[in-house]
């Protein structure tokens, strides 16, 4: 497994960093982390069935879920919110995370490595920084939340990501205001 620094360097498509969970600035990432902690209780991770979409429906457009396959290891987009689709410029549901390298070399690798690291660590991971894509650049803050059906192995990970304009403004992008790729 790559170190944090190697993971970010390998992508070459982004200026990003791990974020301490206590450093989250956005109410959505903070809410999702608190919700995950509440649902896990004394267990290492919550069950996928513990996560009730109705409890965080207002954040659903900014969320995607990844299926973790263990043997051989792979990561596939399972559920993708509207803002995530608008940000990517297409719906990646059913595709592997590394397949994002087709549209933007390095992004798929970065996503794959962040999610692989989260699966191995079996705990929430925070990230943030600037993401450069072919058509735009934006700032973001994200939390990656592992889920386990058997209480030991991560089989799904929820990502909650909020994107901001990269113009120095404090504008939050939503599916209505997010610039779409052509």
Secondary structure, 3 states (H helix, E strand, C coil): CCCHHHHHHHHCCEEEEEECHHHCCCHHHHHHHHHHHHHHCCCCCECHHHCCHHHHHHHHHHEEEEEEEECCEEEEEEEECHHHHHHHCCCCCCCEHHHHHHCCCCHHHHHHHHHHHHHHHCCCEEEEEEEECCCCEEEEEEEEEEECCCCCCCCEEEEEEEEEECCCCCCECCCCCCCCCC
